[in-house]
C-alpha cells in the first residue's frame, strides 16, 4: 500500500534542496509534467516488484453465532502473493503540490487464521483477494525555516470494490459458512488502513527529506549552500524550485561583494527537467577560493615541460632581461603566481567568458636556498568558450581573447616586457589552449548520481545563466529491509 513511495523519485530528481541572505536564487530547477509522469511510472514499477515486502497489519474481530455468542478470530501474517498495479495518475496541483491517484488495484494475499470460542482454539491458512482498490492523495509541498523541502499528506481518499476469502485447514469448512457475515467487516478494516499507511509513507519520505543536507562539501576546500529560498512554485504544468546555490570556502564563510541577479528559467519543452546555473553561483565559487587564498601557486623549473626552450633560470631569462644573468648568474628561479582579484565569469548568449587578473613575483634561488626578490609582473587575461553537451559529455572550444603583461615593480631595474609577453602568449597558444581543447574535444562526463542518469541533455548559455534541459533514466534504490 505504499502508493506514495513513487513520489520519492520526484524529489530524487531534485535532490538539491535558514532562510537566506540572497533574495534571488543562484540555481533554479524546473520539473515538468513529463518528468512527473516518468517518476510516477518508475515508482509504480518499483512498487510492483516490491509489494511482497509490504507489512500488512493483522485483522481481528468477532463473529456472532446467534444465541451461542460469538467467535473471536484473527487474520495474521498476511503477505502479498500477487498484485495488479495500473499506471498511476499524477498531476501538479497549482499552488499546492502533487496529486497522486490509482484505481483498479487488485491484490491477492495469503496468511493464517486463528479462532477462539470459549476453550476451543482452531486455525489454518487463508487466501484473500482485495478487488478494485482505489486511492488518491494530495501532497502539499513547502519548505521549512532551514530551506529544506517538506511535504504533508493534506488529503487522502480510498475505496474497495470487494473481497473474496477462502479458508483452509482446521474447521475451515465451518468458518467459511460465516464469510458473508463478516466479509464486509474485513473490507472496512482494510479500507480504514489504506490512508493511515499512505500517511505513514509520506512521513517516512518527509523524514528522508529532512536528512538531505542543505550544505555540503564539493571539494576539500569548497562547500555549497543549497537551501530553498521559497516554497516550491507549483503551476498546472510544472514545478519550480529556487535554491540559494552559493559556494563558500570551508574555512572562510564570507559573503562575496556581489549578489545574485534575477533570471527566468524557460519551460523546458519536451524535457523532464531543467536546471539553471547563474553567473552568481559560478563566481561565488571563484570568490570562495580567492578569499581563502587558494588561487596561488609556486612554479619551479622542474614543473616546466622538458621540451620547453625556455627554462626557469636567470641564464634563460637573460633573453628577455639582459641585466638579470649579470646580476645573478646561473641561478634557478621561482615564480609565485597568484590572482589579485576574484576571477569572474560572464555568461552571454552562447558564450562564456572568463577574466582573470593576477601577478607573478619572480625570485632567484640562492645556493643556500634563500629567495631574492627580482621583479613583479602584472597580468590580465581573458578567455571565451563555446560549450555544449554531446553524448552526455560537456564539450566545447576555448579561445584567448586578450592578454596583457606589464611590469609592476622591479628590484633589478626597469626592462621591457614586450618580448616576454610574446613568449608567454606563444606558450598559451601552443601548449595551454591545445591541452584544454583536447580535453573538451574528448568531453567531460556530465555528473550522475547512483540512481539517476541524465540523457538527451542540451546545454544553452543565456544572458546571465546557463541552462541544462534533460531527460533522465532512474534506477530505483534497493528497498530497505
C-alpha positions as a Markdown table, in Angstrom:
| # | Residue | x | y | z |
|---|---|---|---|---|
| 1 | Unk | 0.0 | 0.0 | 0.0 |
| 2 | Unk | 3.0 | 2.3 | -0.2 |
| 3 | Unk | 1.5 | 4.3 | -3.1 |
| 4 | Unk | 3.4 | 7.4 | -2.1 |
| 5 | Unk | 6.8 | 5.7 | -2.4 |
| 6 | Unk | 6.7 | 6.6 | -6.1 |
| 7 | Unk | 6.8 | 10.3 | -5.2 |
| 8 | Unk | 10.3 | 9.9 | -3.7 |
| 9 | Unk | 11.6 | 9.7 | -7.2 |
| 10 | Unk | 10.2 | 13.1 | -8.0 |
| 11 | Unk | 12.4 | 14.5 | -5.2 |
| 12 | Unk | 15.4 | 12.4 | -6.1 |
| 13 | Unk | 15.4 | 14.2 | -9.4 |
| 14 | Unk | 15.6 | 17.5 | -7.4 |
| 15 | Unk | 17.8 | 16.2 | -4.5 |
| 16 | Unk | 19.4 | 19.6 | -4.3 |
| 17 | Unk | 17.4 | 21.4 | -1.5 |
| 18 | Unk | 17.8 | 29.2 | 7.1 |
| 19 | Unk | 16.0 | 31.4 | 5.1 |
| 20 | Unk | 19.0 | 33.1 | 3.4 |
| 21 | Unk | 20.6 | 36.4 | 2.7 |
| 22 | Unk | 20.3 | 36.4 | -1.1 |
| 23 | Unk | 16.9 | 37.4 | -2.5 |
| 24 | Unk | 17.4 | 36.0 | -6.0 |
| 25 | Unk | 18.3 | 32.3 | -6.5 |
| 26 | Unk | 21.7 | 31.2 | -7.7 |
| 27 | Unk | 20.2 | 27.9 | -9.0 |
| 28 | Unk | 16.8 | 27.1 | -10.4 |
| 29 | Unk | 15.2 | 23.7 | -11.2 |
| 30 | Unk | 12.0 | 23.0 | -13.1 |
| 31 | Unk | 10.3 | 19.6 | -13.1 |
| 32 | Unk | 7.9 | 19.3 | -15.9 |
| 33 | Unk | 4.7 | 17.3 | -16.3 |
| 34 | Unk | 6.7 | 14.8 | -18.4 |
| 35 | Unk | 9.2 | 14.4 | -15.6 |
| 36 | Unk | 6.5 | 13.9 | -13.0 |
| 37 | Unk | 4.8 | 11.2 | -15.1 |
| 38 | Unk | 8.0 | 9.4 | -15.7 |
| 39 | Unk | 8.9 | 9.5 | -12.0 |
| 40 | Unk | 5.4 | 8.0 | -11.1 |
| 41 | Unk | 5.9 | 5.3 | -13.7 |
| 42 | Unk | 9.2 | 4.3 | -12.2 |
| 43 | Unk | 7.7 | 4.4 | -8.7 |
| 44 | Unk | 4.8 | 2.1 | -9.8 |
| 45 | Unk | 7.2 | -0.4 | -11.3 |
| 46 | Unk | 9.2 | -0.3 | -8.1 |
| 47 | Unk | 6.1 | -1.0 | -6.0 |
| 48 | Unk | 5.0 | -3.8 | -8.4 |
| 49 | Unk | 8.3 | -5.5 | -7.7 |
| 50 | Unk | 8.4 | -5.0 | -4.0 |
| 51 | Unk | 4.7 | -5.2 | -2.8 |
| 52 | Unk | 5.5 | -8.7 | -1.3 |
| 53 | Unk | 7.6 | -6.8 | 1.3 |
| 54 | Unk | 4.8 | -4.6 | 2.4 |
| 55 | Unk | 4.0 | -5.0 | 6.1 |
| 56 | Unk | 0.2 | -5.6 | 6.5 |
| 57 | Unk | -1.2 | -5.2 | 10.0 |
| 58 | Unk | -3.2 | -8.1 | 11.5 |
| 59 | Unk | -7.0 | -8.0 | 11.4 |
| 60 | Unk | -9.2 | -9.3 | 14.2 |
| 61 | Unk | -12.8 | -9.2 | 15.2 |
| 62 | Unk | -15.8 | -11.2 | 16.5 |
| 63 | Unk | -18.3 | -13.3 | 14.5 |
| 64 | Unk | -21.8 | -13.6 | 16.0 |
| 65 | Unk | -23.2 | -17.1 | 16.1 |
| 66 | Unk | -26.6 | -16.1 | 17.5 |
| 67 | Unk | -27.6 | -17.5 | 20.8 |
| 68 | Unk | -24.3 | -19.3 | 21.1 |
| 69 | Unk | -22.4 | -16.0 | 21.4 |
| 70 | Unk | -19.5 | -15.0 | 19.2 |
| 71 | Unk | -16.3 | -16.5 | 17.9 |
| 72 | Unk | -13.2 | -14.3 | 18.1 |
| 73 | Unk | -10.9 | -14.5 | 15.0 |
| 74 | Unk | -7.6 | -13.1 | 13.9 |
| 75 | Unk | -6.0 | -12.9 | 10.4 |
| 76 | Unk | -2.2 | -12.7 | 10.8 |
| 77 | Unk | 1.0 | -13.0 | 8.8 |
| 78 | Unk | -0.6 | -11.5 | 5.7 |
| 79 | Unk | 1.7 | -11.3 | 2.7 |
| 80 | Unk | 1.2 | -10.2 | -0.9 |
| 81 | Unk | 1.5 | -13.0 | -3.4 |
| 82 | Unk | 0.2 | -11.2 | -6.5 |
| 83 | Unk | -0.6 | -7.6 | -7.3 |
| 84 | Unk | -2.0 | -5.8 | -10.3 |
| 85 | Unk | -1.0 | -2.1 | -10.2 |
| 86 | Unk | -2.3 | 0.0 | -13.1 |
| 87 | Unk | -0.4 | 3.1 | -14.2 |
| 88 | Unk | -1.0 | 5.8 | -11.6 |
| 89 | Unk | -2.4 | 9.2 | -12.4 |
| 90 | Unk | -0.3 | 12.2 | -11.3 |
| 91 | Unk | -0.7 | 15.9 | -11.8 |
| 92 | Unk | 0.5 | 19.1 | -10.4 |
| 93 | Unk | -2.0 | 20.8 | -8.2 |
| 94 | Unk | -1.5 | 24.6 | -8.6 |
| 95 | Unk | -0.2 | 26.4 | -5.6 |
| 96 | Unk | -0.3 | 23.2 | -3.6 |
| 97 | Unk | 1.8 | 20.3 | -4.7 |
| 98 | Unk | 1.1 | 17.0 | -6.4 |
| 99 | Unk | -2.0 | 14.8 | -6.6 |
| 100 | Unk | -1.5 | 11.1 | -7.0 |
| 101 | Unk | -4.1 | 8.5 | -7.7 |
| 102 | Unk | -4.6 | 4.9 | -8.6 |
| 103 | Unk | -7.7 | 3.0 | -9.5 |
| 104 | Unk | -8.4 | -0.7 | -10.2 |
| 105 | Unk | -5.8 | -2.2 | -8.0 |
| 106 | Unk | -6.2 | -5.9 | -7.3 |
| 107 | Unk | -4.2 | -7.6 | -4.6 |
| 108 | Unk | -4.0 | -11.3 | -3.6 |
| 109 | Unk | -2.8 | -12.1 | -0.1 |
| 110 | Unk | -2.3 | -15.2 | 2.0 |
| 111 | Unk | -2.0 | -15.6 | 5.7 |
| 112 | Unk | -3.1 | -17.5 | 8.8 |
| 113 | Unk | -6.4 | -17.6 | 10.6 |
| 114 | Unk | -7.0 | -18.2 | 14.2 |
| 115 | Unk | -10.3 | -18.6 | 16.1 |
| 116 | Unk | -11.1 | -18.7 | 19.8 |
| 117 | Unk | -14.5 | -19.8 | 21.2 |
| 118 | Unk | -14.7 | -20.5 | 24.9 |
| 119 | Unk | -11.9 | -23.0 | 25.4 |
| 120 | Unk | -11.8 | -24.1 | 21.7 |
| 121 | Unk | -8.9 | -22.8 | 19.6 |
| 122 | Unk | -8.6 | -23.5 | 15.9 |
| 123 | Unk | -6.6 | -22.2 | 13.0 |
| 124 | Unk | -5.3 | -22.7 | 9.4 |
| 125 | Unk | -4.5 | -20.7 | 6.3 |
| 126 | Unk | -6.5 | -18.4 | 4.1 |
| 127 | Unk | -6.3 | -16.7 | 0.7 |
| 128 | Unk | -7.7 | -13.2 | 0.4 |
| 129 | Unk | -8.3 | -11.2 | -2.8 |
| 130 | Unk | -8.9 | -7.4 | -2.4 |
| 131 | Unk | -10.5 | -6.2 | -5.6 |
| 132 | Unk | -10.8 | -2.9 | -7.4 |
| 133 | Unk | -8.9 | -0.8 | -4.8 |
| 134 | Unk | -9.0 | 3.0 | -5.5 |
| 135 | Unk | -6.8 | 5.5 | -3.6 |
| 136 | Unk | -5.8 | 9.1 | -4.1 |
| 137 | Unk | -3.7 | 11.5 | -2.1 |
| 138 | Unk | -2.6 | 15.2 | -2.2 |
| 139 | Unk | 1.0 | 16.0 | -1.3 |
| 140 | Unk | 1.3 | 19.6 | -0.1 |
| 141 | Unk | 4.8 | 20.9 | -0.7 |
| 142 | Unk | 6.6 | 23.6 | 1.2 |
| 143 | Unk | 9.9 | 24.5 | 2.8 |
| 144 | Unk | 10.9 | 24.9 | 6.4 |
| 145 | Unk | 12.9 | 27.7 | 8.1 |
| 146 | Unk | 16.1 | 25.9 | 7.1 |
| 147 | Unk | 15.2 | 25.9 | 3.5 |
| 148 | Unk | 14.5 | 22.1 | 3.3 |
| 149 | Unk | 11.8 | 20.7 | 1.2 |
| 150 | Unk | 8.9 | 19.3 | 3.2 |
| 151 | Unk | 5.6 | 17.7 | 2.5 |
| 152 | Unk | 2.3 | 16.8 | 4.2 |
| 153 | Unk | -0.5 | 14.5 | 3.2 |
| 154 | Unk | -3.2 | 17.1 | 3.1 |
| 155 | Unk | -5.9 | 14.8 | 1.6 |
| 156 | Unk | -6.5 | 11.1 | 1.2 |
| 157 | Unk | -9.4 | 9.0 | -0.1 |
| 158 | Unk | -9.7 | 5.3 | -0.6 |
| 159 | Unk | -12.2 | 2.7 | -1.7 |
| 160 | Unk | -12.5 | -1.1 | -2.1 |
| 161 | Unk | -14.8 | -2.8 | -4.6 |
| 162 | Unk | -14.9 | -6.1 | -2.7 |
| 163 | Unk | -13.1 | -9.0 | -1.2 |
| 164 | Unk | -13.0 | -12.8 | -1.7 |
| 165 | Unk | -11.7 | -15.1 | 1.0 |
| 166 | Unk | -11.2 | -18.8 | 1.3 |
| 167 | Unk | -10.1 | -20.7 | 4.4 |
| 168 | Unk | -8.1 | -23.9 | 4.6 |
| 169 | Unk | -7.3 | -26.3 | 7.4 |
| 170 | Unk | -8.9 | -26.9 | 10.8 |
| 171 | Unk | -12.6 | -26.3 | 10.9 |
| 172 | Unk | -12.3 | -24.0 | 7.9 |
| 173 | Unk | -15.5 | -25.5 | 6.3 |
| 174 | Unk | -17.4 | -24.2 | 9.3 |
| 175 | Unk | -15.6 | -20.9 | 9.2 |
| 176 | Unk | -16.4 | -20.5 | 5.5 |
| 177 | Unk | -20.1 | -20.6 | 6.3 |
| 178 | Unk | -19.8 | -17.3 | 8.1 |
| 179 | Unk | -17.8 | -15.5 | 5.4 |
| 180 | Unk | -20.6 | -13.4 | 4.1 |
| 181 | Unk | -21.4 | -12.2 | 7.6 |
| 182 | Unk | -18.0 | -10.7 | 8.3 |
| 183 | Unk | -16.6 | -10.1 | 4.8 |
| 184 | Unk | -17.9 | -6.5 | 4.9 |
| 185 | Unk | -16.1 | -6.0 | 8.2 |
| 186 | Unk | -12.8 | -7.2 | 6.7 |
| 187 | Unk | -13.3 | -4.9 | 3.7 |
| 188 | Unk | -13.9 | -2.0 | 6.1 |
| 189 | Unk | -10.9 | -2.8 | 8.2 |
| 190 | Unk | -8.6 | -3.0 | 5.1 |
| 191 | Unk | -10.0 | 0.3 | 3.8 |
| 192 | Unk | -9.5 | 2.0 | 7.1 |
| 193 | Unk | -5.8 | 1.1 | 7.0 |
| 194 | Unk | -5.1 | 2.5 | 3.5 |
| 195 | Unk | -4.9 | 6.2 | 4.3 |
| 196 | Unk | -3.0 | 5.7 | 7.5 |
| 197 | Unk | -0.5 | 3.6 | 5.6 |
| 198 | Unk | -0.2 | 6.4 | 2.9 |
| 199 | Unk | 0.2 | 9.0 | 5.7 |
| 200 | Unk | 3.0 | 6.8 | 7.2 |
| 201 | Unk | 4.7 | 6.5 | 3.9 |
| 202 | Unk | 4.6 | 10.3 | 3.5 |
| 203 | Unk | 6.0 | 10.8 | 7.0 |
| 204 | Unk | 8.8 | 8.3 | 6.1 |
| 205 | Unk | 9.6 | 10.3 | 2.9 |
| 206 | Unk | 9.4 | 13.5 | 4.9 |
| 207 | Unk | 11.9 | 12.2 | 7.4 |
| 208 | Unk | 14.2 | 11.3 | 4.4 |
| 209 | Unk | 13.9 | 14.8 | 3.0 |
| 210 | Unk | 14.8 | 16.2 | 6.4 |
| 211 | Unk | 18.0 | 14.2 | 6.3 |
| 212 | Unk | 19.1 | 15.8 | 2.9 |
| 213 | Unk | 21.7 | 18.4 | 3.8 |
| 214 | Unk | 21.3 | 22.0 | 2.6 |
| 215 | Unk | 25.1 | 22.5 | 2.8 |
| 216 | Unk | 27.8 | 20.0 | 1.8 |
| 217 | Unk | 31.3 | 19.8 | 0.6 |
| 218 | Unk | 32.0 | 19.6 | -3.1 |
| 219 | Unk | 35.8 | 19.6 | -2.8 |
| 220 | Unk | 38.3 | 19.5 | 0.1 |
| 221 | Unk | 38.2 | 23.3 | 0.3 |
| 222 | Unk | 34.7 | 24.2 | -1.1 |
| 223 | Unk | 31.2 | 23.8 | 0.1 |
| 224 | Unk | 27.9 | 24.8 | -1.4 |
| 225 | Unk | 24.8 | 26.1 | 0.3 |
| 226 | Unk | 21.6 | 25.0 | -1.5 |
| 227 | Unk | 18.6 | 25.7 | 0.7 |
| 228 | Unk | 15.3 | 26.6 | -0.9 |
| 229 | Unk | 14.7 | 30.3 | -0.8 |
| 230 | Unk | 10.9 | 29.9 | -1.1 |
| 231 | Unk | 8.4 | 27.1 | -1.1 |
| 232 | Unk | 8.2 | 25.2 | -4.4 |
| 233 | Unk | 6.3 | 27.2 | -7.0 |
| 234 | Unk | 3.7 | 24.8 | -8.4 |
| 235 | Unk | 1.8 | 25.5 | -11.5 |
| 236 | Unk | -0.5 | 23.3 | -13.6 |
| 237 | Unk | 2.2 | 22.0 | -15.9 |
| 238 | Unk | 5.4 | 22.2 | -13.9 |
| 239 | Unk | 7.1 | 22.9 | -10.5 |
| 240 | Unk | 10.0 | 25.3 | -10.0 |
| 241 | Unk | 12.4 | 25.2 | -7.1 |
| 242 | Unk | 14.7 | 28.2 | -6.3 |
| 243 | Unk | 17.9 | 27.4 | -4.5 |
| 244 | Unk | 20.5 | 29.7 | -2.9 |
| 245 | Unk | 23.3 | 28.0 | -4.8 |
| 246 | Unk | 26.2 | 29.8 | -3.2 |
| 247 | Unk | 29.7 | 28.4 | -2.7 |
| 248 | Unk | 31.9 | 29.1 | 0.3 |
| 249 | Unk | 35.3 | 28.3 | 1.5 |
| 250 | Unk | 35.3 | 25.6 | 4.1 |
| 251 | Unk | 37.4 | 27.8 | 6.4 |
| 252 | Unk | 36.3 | 31.3 | 5.4 |
| 253 | Unk | 32.5 | 31.6 | 5.3 |
| 254 | Unk | 32.3 | 35.1 | 3.9 |
| 255 | Unk | 29.8 | 36.7 | 1.5 |
| 256 | Unk | 31.1 | 37.8 | -1.9 |
| 257 | Unk | 31.0 | 41.5 | -2.8 |
| 258 | Unk | 28.3 | 40.8 | -5.4 |
| 259 | Unk | 24.9 | 39.3 | -5.3 |
| 260 | Unk | 22.6 | 37.1 | -7.3 |
| 261 | Unk | 20.5 | 38.7 | -10.0 |
| 262 | Unk | 17.1 | 37.6 | -11.2 |
| 263 | Unk | 16.7 | 35.2 | -14.1 |
| 264 | Unk | 13.8 | 33.3 | -15.6 |
| 265 | Unk | 14.3 | 29.6 | -16.5 |
| 266 | Unk | 12.3 | 28.8 | -19.6 |
| 267 | Unk | 9.8 | 26.0 | -19.6 |
| 268 | Unk | 11.9 | 23.0 | -21.0 |
| 269 | Unk | 9.5 | 21.9 | -23.7 |
| 270 | Unk | 9.8 | 18.2 | -24.4 |
| 271 | Unk | 12.2 | 17.5 | -21.5 |
| 272 | Unk | 11.6 | 16.2 | -18.0 |
| 273 | Unk | 13.8 | 18.6 | -16.1 |
| 274 | Unk | 15.8 | 21.8 | -16.5 |
| 275 | Unk | 18.4 | 23.3 | -14.2 |
| 276 | Unk | 19.6 | 26.9 | -14.4 |
| 277 | Unk | 23.0 | 27.9 | -13.0 |
| 278 | Unk | 23.7 | 31.6 | -12.7 |
| 279 | Unk | 26.8 | 33.7 | -13.0 |
| 280 | Unk | 26.5 | 34.3 | -9.3 |
| 281 | Unk | 26.9 | 30.7 | -8.4 |
| 282 | Unk | 29.9 | 30.2 | -10.6 |
| 283 | Unk | 31.6 | 33.4 | -9.4 |
| 284 | Unk | 30.8 | 32.7 | -5.8 |
| 285 | Unk | 33.0 | 29.5 | -6.2 |
| 286 | Unk | 35.8 | 31.6 | -7.6 |
| 287 | Unk | 35.4 | 34.1 | -4.7 |
| 288 | Unk | 35.5 | 31.3 | -2.1 |
| 289 | Unk | 38.8 | 30.1 | -3.5 |
| 290 | Unk | 40.2 | 33.7 | -3.8 |
| 291 | Unk | 39.1 | 34.9 | -0.3 |
| 292 | Unk | 40.7 | 31.7 | 1.2 |
| 293 | Unk | 44.0 | 32.5 | -0.5 |
| 294 | Unk | 43.9 | 29.3 | -2.6 |
| 295 | Unk | 44.3 | 30.8 | -6.1 |
| 296 | Unk | 48.1 | 30.9 | -6.0 |
| 297 | Unk | 50.9 | 28.5 | -6.9 |
| 298 | Unk | 54.7 | 28.4 | -6.9 |
| 299 | Unk | 56.3 | 27.4 | -10.2 |
| 300 | Unk | 59.8 | 26.0 | -10.3 |
| 301 | Unk | 61.9 | 24.8 | -13.2 |
| 302 | Unk | 61.1 | 21.1 | -12.7 |
| 303 | Unk | 57.5 | 21.9 | -13.4 |
| 304 | Unk | 58.3 | 23.3 | -16.9 |
| 305 | Unk | 57.9 | 20.8 | -19.7 |
| 306 | Unk | 61.2 | 19.2 | -20.8 |
| 307 | Unk | 60.7 | 20.3 | -24.4 |
| 308 | Unk | 60.4 | 24.0 | -23.5 |
| 309 | Unk | 63.3 | 26.0 | -24.9 |
| 310 | Unk | 62.9 | 28.5 | -22.0 |
| 311 | Unk | 64.0 | 27.3 | -18.6 |
| 312 | Unk | 63.2 | 28.9 | -15.3 |
| 313 | Unk | 66.7 | 30.2 | -14.5 |
| 314 | Unk | 68.5 | 33.5 | -14.8 |
| 315 | Unk | 70.5 | 32.5 | -17.8 |
| 316 | Unk | 67.4 | 31.6 | -19.9 |
| 317 | Unk | 65.6 | 34.7 | -18.8 |
| 318 | Unk | 68.6 | 36.8 | -19.9 |
| 319 | Unk | 66.9 | 36.7 | -23.4 |
| 320 | Unk | 64.2 | 39.0 | -22.0 |
| 321 | Unk | 66.0 | 40.8 | -19.2 |
| 322 | Unk | 69.7 | 41.3 | -20.2 |
| 323 | Unk | 70.8 | 42.5 | -16.7 |
| 324 | Unk | 69.4 | 39.5 | -14.9 |
| 325 | Unk | 72.1 | 36.9 | -15.6 |
| 326 | Unk | 74.8 | 39.6 | -15.0 |
| 327 | Unk | 73.5 | 40.4 | -11.5 |
| 328 | Unk | 72.6 | 36.8 | -10.6 |
| 329 | Unk | 74.5 | 34.4 | -12.8 |
| 330 | Unk | 73.4 | 30.7 | -13.2 |
| 331 | Unk | 70.7 | 30.6 | -10.6 |
| 332 | Unk | 67.4 | 28.8 | -10.6 |
| 333 | Unk | 64.3 | 30.9 | -10.3 |
| 334 | Unk | 60.9 | 30.6 | -8.6 |
| 335 | Unk | 57.7 | 32.3 | -9.8 |
| 336 | Unk | 54.9 | 33.0 | -7.3 |
| 337 | Unk | 51.8 | 33.2 | -9.3 |
| 338 | Unk | 48.6 | 34.5 | -7.7 |
| 339 | Unk | 45.3 | 36.2 | -8.6 |
| 340 | Unk | 44.9 | 39.8 | -7.5 |
| 341 | Unk | 41.1 | 39.8 | -7.8 |
| 342 | Unk | 38.3 | 37.3 | -8.0 |
| 343 | Unk | 38.2 | 35.6 | -11.4 |
| 344 | Unk | 34.9 | 36.5 | -13.0 |
| 345 | Unk | 32.7 | 34.5 | -15.4 |
| 346 | Unk | 30.4 | 36.3 | -17.7 |
| 347 | Unk | 27.5 | 34.4 | -19.4 |
| 348 | Unk | 26.1 | 35.9 | -22.6 |
| 349 | Unk | 24.1 | 34.3 | -25.4 |
| 350 | Unk | 26.0 | 31.2 | -26.5 |
| 351 | Unk | 29.3 | 32.5 | -25.0 |
| 352 | Unk | 31.1 | 32.0 | -21.7 |
| 353 | Unk | 33.9 | 34.5 | -20.8 |
| 354 | Unk | 36.4 | 34.1 | -18.0 |
| 355 | Unk | 38.5 | 37.1 | -17.0 |
| 356 | Unk | 41.5 | 36.8 | -14.6 |
| 357 | Unk | 43.7 | 39.4 | -13.1 |
| 358 | Unk | 46.9 | 38.3 | -11.5 |
| 359 | Unk | 50.5 | 38.9 | -10.7 |
| 360 | Unk | 53.7 | 36.9 | -10.8 |
| 361 | Unk | 56.6 | 37.6 | -8.4 |
| 362 | Unk | 59.9 | 36.3 | -9.5 |
| 363 | Unk | 62.7 | 35.2 | -7.2 |
| 364 | Unk | 66.1 | 33.7 | -7.7 |
| 365 | Unk | 67.1 | 30.8 | -5.5 |
| 366 | Unk | 70.4 | 31.4 | -3.8 |
| 367 | Unk | 72.9 | 28.5 | -3.2 |
| 368 | Unk | 71.7 | 28.5 | 0.5 |
| 369 | Unk | 68.1 | 28.2 | -0.8 |
| 370 | Unk | 67.1 | 31.7 | 0.3 |
| 371 | Unk | 65.0 | 33.7 | -2.1 |
| 372 | Unk | 66.0 | 37.0 | -3.5 |
| 373 | Unk | 63.1 | 39.1 | -5.0 |
| 374 | Unk | 63.7 | 40.2 | -8.6 |
| 375 | Unk | 60.5 | 41.7 | -10.1 |
| 376 | Unk | 56.7 | 41.5 | -10.2 |
| 377 | Unk | 54.7 | 41.2 | -13.4 |
| 378 | Unk | 51.0 | 42.1 | -13.6 |
| 379 | Unk | 48.8 | 40.2 | -16.0 |
| 380 | Unk | 45.2 | 40.4 | -17.3 |
| 381 | Unk | 43.9 | 37.5 | -19.4 |
| 382 | Unk | 40.5 | 36.7 | -20.8 |
| 383 | Unk | 39.2 | 33.5 | -22.5 |
| 384 | Unk | 36.0 | 32.8 | -24.3 |
| 385 | Unk | 34.4 | 29.4 | -24.8 |
| 386 | Unk | 31.6 | 27.8 | -26.7 |
| 387 | Unk | 30.1 | 24.9 | -24.6 |
| 388 | Unk | 27.7 | 22.2 | -25.4 |
| 389 | Unk | 26.7 | 18.7 | -24.4 |
| 390 | Unk | 27.1 | 15.8 | -26.7 |
| 391 | Unk | 26.9 | 12.1 | -25.8 |
| 392 | Unk | 26.2 | 13.2 | -22.2 |
| 393 | Unk | 29.6 | 14.9 | -22.1 |
| 394 | Unk | 30.5 | 18.6 | -21.7 |
| 395 | Unk | 32.4 | 19.6 | -24.8 |
| 396 | Unk | 33.5 | 22.9 | -26.3 |
| 397 | Unk | 36.2 | 25.2 | -27.6 |
| 398 | Unk | 38.2 | 27.8 | -25.7 |
| 399 | Unk | 39.9 | 30.8 | -27.4 |
| 400 | Unk | 42.1 | 33.5 | -26.0 |
| 401 | Unk | 40.5 | 37.0 | -26.1 |
| 402 | Unk | 43.2 | 39.2 | -24.5 |
| 403 | Unk | 46.5 | 39.0 | -22.7 |
| 404 | Unk | 48.4 | 42.0 | -21.2 |
| 405 | Unk | 51.6 | 41.9 | -19.3 |
| 406 | Unk | 53.1 | 44.9 | -17.5 |
| 407 | Unk | 56.0 | 45.5 | -15.1 |
| 408 | Unk | 54.6 | 46.1 | -11.7 |
| 409 | Unk | 57.8 | 46.6 | -9.7 |
| 410 | Unk | 61.4 | 45.6 | -10.1 |
| 411 | Unk | 64.4 | 45.2 | -7.8 |
| 412 | Unk | 66.8 | 44.8 | -10.8 |
| 413 | Unk | 65.9 | 48.0 | -12.6 |
| 414 | Unk | 63.5 | 48.6 | -15.5 |
| 415 | Unk | 63.1 | 46.4 | -18.5 |
| 416 | Unk | 60.8 | 46.0 | -21.4 |
| 417 | Unk | 58.2 | 43.3 | -21.2 |
| 418 | Unk | 57.2 | 43.0 | -24.9 |
| 419 | Unk | 59.4 | 40.0 | -25.8 |
| 420 | Unk | 58.5 | 38.2 | -22.5 |
| 421 | Unk | 54.8 | 38.8 | -23.3 |
| 422 | Unk | 55.2 | 37.4 | -26.8 |
| 423 | Unk | 56.9 | 34.3 | -25.4 |
| 424 | Unk | 54.2 | 33.7 | -22.8 |
| 425 | Unk | 51.5 | 34.3 | -25.4 |
| 426 | Unk | 53.1 | 31.8 | -27.7 |
| 427 | Unk | 53.2 | 29.3 | -24.8 |
| 428 | Unk | 49.5 | 29.8 | -24.1 |
| 429 | Unk | 48.5 | 29.3 | -27.7 |
| 430 | Unk | 50.8 | 26.4 | -28.4 |
| 431 | Unk | 50.6 | 24.4 | -25.2 |
| 432 | Unk | 47.9 | 25.6 | -22.8 |
| 433 | Unk | 44.9 | 26.0 | -25.1 |
| 434 | Unk | 45.6 | 22.9 | -27.2 |
| 435 | Unk | 45.7 | 20.8 | -24.0 |
| 436 | Unk | 42.4 | 22.4 | -22.7 |
| 437 | Unk | 40.7 | 22.0 | -26.0 |
| 438 | Unk | 41.9 | 18.4 | -26.4 |
| 439 | Unk | 40.2 | 17.6 | -23.1 |
| 440 | Unk | 37.0 | 19.4 | -24.2 |
| 441 | Unk | 37.0 | 17.6 | -27.5 |
| 442 | Unk | 37.1 | 14.3 | -25.7 |
| 443 | Unk | 34.4 | 15.6 | -23.3 |
| 444 | Unk | 33.9 | 15.8 | -19.6 |
| 445 | Unk | 31.2 | 13.3 | -18.4 |
| 446 | Unk | 28.1 | 15.0 | -17.1 |
| 447 | Unk | 27.8 | 14.2 | -13.3 |
| 448 | Unk | 25.4 | 11.5 | -12.4 |
| 449 | Unk | 24.2 | 10.1 | -9.1 |
| 450 | Unk | 23.9 | 6.5 | -8.1 |
| 451 | Unk | 20.3 | 6.2 | -9.2 |
| 452 | Unk | 19.9 | 8.9 | -11.8 |
| 453 | Unk | 21.5 | 9.1 | -15.3 |
| 454 | Unk | 20.8 | 12.2 | -17.4 |
| 455 | Unk | 20.1 | 11.6 | -21.1 |
| 456 | Unk | 19.4 | 13.7 | -24.2 |
| 457 | Unk | 20.8 | 16.7 | -22.3 |
| 458 | Unk | 21.1 | 20.1 | -24.0 |
| 459 | Unk | 23.1 | 23.0 | -22.7 |
| 460 | Unk | 22.3 | 26.6 | -23.6 |
| 461 | Unk | 24.1 | 29.7 | -22.4 |
| 462 | Unk | 21.8 | 32.6 | -21.9 |
| 463 | Unk | 22.2 | 36.1 | -20.6 |
| 464 | Unk | 23.4 | 35.7 | -17.0 |
| 465 | Unk | 22.8 | 32.0 | -16.7 |
| 466 | Unk | 23.3 | 28.6 | -18.4 |
| 467 | Unk | 20.6 | 26.1 | -18.7 |
| 468 | Unk | 20.7 | 22.3 | -18.9 |
| 469 | Unk | 17.4 | 20.7 | -20.2 |
| 470 | Unk | 17.5 | 17.0 | -19.9 |
| 471 | Unk | 15.6 | 13.7 | -19.6 |
| 472 | Unk | 16.6 | 11.1 | -17.0 |
| 473 | Unk | 16.7 | 7.4 | -16.5 |
| 474 | Unk | 16.0 | 6.4 | -12.9 |
| 475 | Unk | 17.2 | 3.2 | -11.3 |
| 476 | Unk | 15.0 | 2.8 | -8.2 |
| 477 | Unk | 17.1 | 2.3 | -5.0 |
| 478 | Unk | 17.0 | -1.0 | -3.3 |
| 479 | Unk | 14.3 | -1.1 | -0.7 |
| 480 | Unk | 15.3 | -1.2 | 2.9 |
| 481 | Unk | 14.7 | -4.3 | 4.8 |
